Amino acid sequence: MIRTGLTFFFILLLSSSLYAKENFSEMSTQELIAIMGYVKANESAAFQAELKRRVPTMTPAEKEKYKKNSNKLQ
């Protein structure tokens, strides 16, 4: 019984991680800048759209980091 429950739990965990999408709108601007270049290819469009949406409200320090890391974008 316990073995069946553990098996079911791991299958559920694996399947949920395969279908999970990252919600970039919940991340801070600093977090977005930090993960530039590390975003999965299938989430790249959503990531870049969120990042570009935030550019006008970035502080000068954030804009500098953004420019420095922009070469990491695909």
C-alpha positions in Angstrom: 0.0 0.0 0.0 2.7 2.5 0.9 4.8 1.5 -2.2 1.8 2.2 -4.4 1.2 5.5 -2.7 4.9 6.5 -3.2 4.8 5.5 -6.8 1.7 7.5 -7.4 3.2 10.5 -5.7 6.4 10.4 -7.8 4.4 10.1 -11.0 2.2 13.0 -10.0 5.3 15.1 -9.1 7.0 14.3 -12.4 3.9 15.0 -14.5 3.3 18.3 -12.7 6.9 19.5 -13.3 6.6 18.6 -17.0 3.5 20.8 -17.5 4.5 23.7 -15.2 5.0 27.0 -16.8 7.0 29.8 -15.2 5.0 32.9 -14.4 7.6 35.7 -15.0 5.2 38.4 -14.0 5.5 37.3 -10.3 9.3 37.7 -10.4 11.1 40.9 -9.5 13.0 42.8 -12.1 16.3 41.9 -10.5 15.3 38.2 -10.6 14.5 38.5 -14.3 17.8 40.2 -15.1 19.6 37.5 -13.1 18.2 34.6 -15.1 18.8 36.1 -18.5 20.4 33.4 -20.6 19.1 30.6 -18.3 15.5 30.5 -19.4 14.2 27.4 -21.3 13.8 27.8 -25.0 10.0 27.1 -24.9 9.6 29.9 -22.3 11.9 32.4 -23.9 9.2 34.4 -25.7 7.1 34.9 -22.5 10.3 35.8 -20.6 11.5 38.4 -23.1 8.0 39.9 -23.4 7.9 40.4 -19.6 11.4 41.8 -19.5 10.7 44.3 -22.3 7.5 45.4 -20.6 9.6 46.3 -17.5 12.4 48.3 -19.3 10.6 51.7 -19.0 10.2 51.4 -15.2 13.8 50.1 -14.5 16.1 52.1 -12.3 19.4 53.3 -13.9 21.2 50.5 -12.1 18.8 47.8 -13.4 19.1 49.2 -16.9 22.8 48.9 -16.7 22.6 45.3 -15.6 20.0 44.7 -18.3 22.3 46.0 -21.0 25.2 44.1 -19.7 23.2 40.8 -19.7 21.3 41.4 -23.0 24.0 39.5 -25.0 22.8 36.4 -23.2 19.3 36.6 -24.7 18.7 34.2 -27.7 
